[in-house]
Amino acid sequence: MKIAVTVTVDLADPKEWTAAFGIEGAADIRQDVKDYIGQHLHDFGVFGNGEVSATIKYR
């Protein structure tokens, strides 16, 4: 079964992301935020502890 979830992140000040992670430029920050959230999805709850098997893909 496939389940789609849309998440929108609005960084009030992208410079904060740069200060925290050293990533600069809109395209690079967008990708880094996606990777950051995507990794947390893989590690989250029943998916992260192996109780429920799932393949998580994000764009």
C-alpha positions as CSV (number, residue, x, y, z in Angstrom):
1,M,0.0,0.0,0.0
2,K,1.3,3.5,-0.9
3,I,0.7,6.5,1.3
4,A,1.7,10.0,0.2
5,V,2.4,12.7,2.7
6,T,3.2,16.3,1.6
7,V,5.3,18.4,3.9
8,T,6.1,22.1,3.3
9,V,9.0,23.7,5.2
10,D,9.2,27.5,5.2
11,L,12.5,28.6,6.6
12,A,12.0,32.0,8.0
13,D,15.7,32.8,7.7
14,P,17.8,30.4,5.5
15,K,20.9,31.9,7.0
16,E,20.1,30.0,10.2
17,W,20.3,26.8,8.2
18,T,23.7,27.9,6.8
19,A,24.9,28.8,10.3
20,A,23.8,25.5,11.7
21,F,24.9,23.2,8.9
22,G,27.3,25.1,6.7
23,I,25.0,24.7,3.6
24,E,24.7,27.8,1.4
25,G,22.5,28.7,-1.6
26,A,18.8,28.1,-2.1
27,A,19.1,24.8,-4.1
28,D,21.6,23.3,-1.8
29,I,19.6,24.3,1.3
30,R,16.4,22.8,-0.2
31,Q,18.2,19.5,-0.9
32,D,19.8,19.4,2.6
33,V,16.4,20.0,4.3
34,K,14.9,17.2,2.2
35,D,17.7,14.9,3.1
36,Y,17.5,15.9,6.8
37,I,13.7,15.2,7.0
38,G,14.0,12.1,4.8
39,Q,16.6,10.6,7.2
40,H,14.4,11.2,10.2
41,L,11.5,9.5,8.4
42,H,13.7,6.4,8.0
43,D,14.6,6.5,11.7
44,F,11.1,7.2,13.0
45,G,9.2,5.0,15.3
46,V,8.1,1.6,14.0
47,F,9.9,2.1,10.7
48,G,13.2,2.8,12.5
49,N,13.0,0.0,15.0
50,G,12.0,-2.6,12.4
51,E,8.6,-3.4,13.8
52,V,7.0,-2.4,10.4
53,S,8.8,-2.9,7.1
54,A,8.4,0.0,4.7
55,T,10.3,1.6,1.8
56,I,10.4,5.4,2.3
57,K,11.1,7.5,-0.8
58,Y,11.1,11.3,-0.9
59,R,11.5,13.8,-3.6
